[in-house]
């Protein structure tokens, strides 16, 4: 008998599938290839799958993966020829950002947003730990919010620790499947624990010396929270992009995408070409210079690695 369900947790070798109110531990049947994509995980959290029950093994066997509407994919840092699918079939992506403990750099934000734009996934930028902000941090927050809100991204500033604006986040969840992503230590799991009592997802403190978080979420997992489905994901340091040609990168920058057709050349990379509307718009302040500099950084280095001085 063939059963259908949704993958709510993936450990790499086992997949936990929710079907008719029950959770079945499953394995894959053979090797799957998804549209020619070289991926480290052919099945991801959010996938709708068909499976059969193997009574002897007391487990399920996934034999079919339904077509996906979208996905968030990044390049595997150690296997540059391979990609890793973070989650699929997403309605909205929440990117959790912190200005300190740890520091989230704007280039990381833009890399994530590009990946989401590629699959038409709306993104919300959530600035956590505002209770730790100095006057300098408050000014930086105002600036960054203005940059991204002017483009069209919704921004919410919160403090999980002090329970500030958690209700605003909760209102964005109902009836949706939400991916929560961000650097290690930004408070993804803490936010889920705050939104839904009784989850008790493991969290850890950020190193005061290195200002870096530890990986407490090892595998992606989906939870029923606030009337929606939230996918908690392991923290990531870099975000390597996949399958984006240089001349198409600006398509995934909304403010550039609106202007690129005014460039002289259809394949303009907005770097050295004459009569480039986007370069003109940067000089006029129409396109934010920080965003443009990040665009250039992505063009020049698509490994997903970054260093602090690259974002100043």
Beta strands, then each sheet from edge to edge (+ up, - down):
strand 1: 3-10
strand 2: 15-19
strand 3: 22-28
strand 4: 48-54
strand 5: 59-65
strand 6: 71-75
strand 7: 83-88
strand 8: 92-97
strand 9: 122-127
strand 10: 154-157
strand 11: 177-182
strand 12: 221-225
strand 13: 228-232
sheet 1: 1+ 2- 3+ 5+ 4- 1+
sheet 2: 6+ 7-
sheet 3: 10+ 9+ 8+ 11+ 13+ 12-
end
